[in-house]
Amino acid sequence: MKKIIGVLGGMGPAATLDAMEKIIKNTPATCDQEHIPVIAISFPDIPDRTASILSGGESPLNKMLAALRILEAAGAQCIIMPCNTAHYWYDELRVSTKAHFLNIIDITCNKIVSEGVNNIAILATTGTIKANLYQDRLRKENVRFVIPDDIQQGVIMDSILAYKSGDGERAYQLLKPVIYQLKNIGVERFIMGCTEIPVILRKDCDKKEYIDATEELVRCAIDWC
Amino acid sequence: MKKIIGVLGGMGPAATLDAMEKIIKNTPATCDQEHIPVIAISFPDIPDRTASILSGGESPLNKMLAALRILEAAGAQCIIMPCNTAHYWYDELRVSTKAHFLNIIDITCNKIVSEGVNNIAILATTGTIKANLYQDRLRKENVRFVIPDDIQQGVIMDSILAYKSGDGERAYQLLKPVIYQLKNIGVERFIMGCTEIPVILRKDCDKKEYIDATEELVRCAIDWC
């Protein structure tokens, strides 16, 4: 059997499905048996990541570690975690497993650097932004990037929460004006740096404009397997 | 934490995703944490079910049992297997686990009987049809049903295999004429009795015409949890 991809998911459930769908779409296969084996854990009760980063709410780490233990015991050899904000705890997770644990932030930044992209805006949760998950690496690589202002960031977060509450249309209607505003100040590309964002923007498939962190993560996992 | 649904999947990978998507859609939730925890195993190298039933090819049972062991060890309390044909081995699987193992055929037939549906055609793999998985129960309940003729059944199977090979459009174009032919001989409703079929027919959402076995299975699992 091929190597097994373990999906540490549920943050949120729809983003987990999106990652699994991208595994299927990016795998050349002519029958069931040629696809990559996947074990996915979707435990949506993992405490809110942004709340924990911003206001010291309950840490999600213990529940993420428990999910990681299950994936390891089940035989997963390559772990992906389709939640950018959760990568705030990446180091603790990585050192606790012998499996190959991919880092969505590193992989996405590698893509940006290798393509020489600049004037890029980060679309992410307020937790991801405040924790500087993308900014630290992009600064080091001298990539010119834009962070949404506080009002825009509030709208982006509302959009993500609207999607998580089941209102995909409201999520889309909130997010699109922010994207137009950012384009008006010279932004050329966007990091979909929250795994809900490719799901919210599903009907806009302009691959040139968006760098989809989930897609980059999944491609890396498939290459490894 | 809520009870955990275990998805014994990979037959095929897209049908597994469809079941997981239906778990999310049928769960009333206003944030991540209100969703139902799911562990999904998508091991696509489980041997072909129809080939095993029709021509005694390698049995998928051992690999299905191995996947079931993983789900149990991971804490799954309610097992669903989004593959109708795989239910040929349901009895062996059910007696080997203490988890609550739902039966997609029984649940779908219960729905048909409770709604008093008649003049229904079974859209399924040739393995499901030849094994009489649906017919035995429907006959017992005096439901009037139609089995596609051999030529139609060949086309249905080609459609399912086309989808599994990644050609969704061809799958759709093959299946639709068979559905029209069946309507012309008086069929009023259709059992989507292969979990690939709701995925192939995704753009046709006439809920009245189709009874989606995957959807019925998932609703039952959510009720149980």
Interface residues (C-beta under 8 A of the other chain):
Chain A: M1 K2 G10 M11 G12 P13 A14 T16 L17 M20 E21 I23 I24 A29 T30 C31 D32 Q33 E34 H35 I36 P37 V38 I39 A40 I41 S42 F43 P44 D45 I46 P47 D48 I70 A73 A74 G75 L161 K164 S165 G166
Chain B: M1 K2 G10 M11 G12 P13 A14 T16 L17 M20 E21 I23 I24 A29 T30 C31 D32 Q33 E34 H35 I36 P37 V38 I39 A40 I41 S42 F43 P44 D45 I46 P47 D48 I70 A73 A74 G75 L161 K164 S165 G166
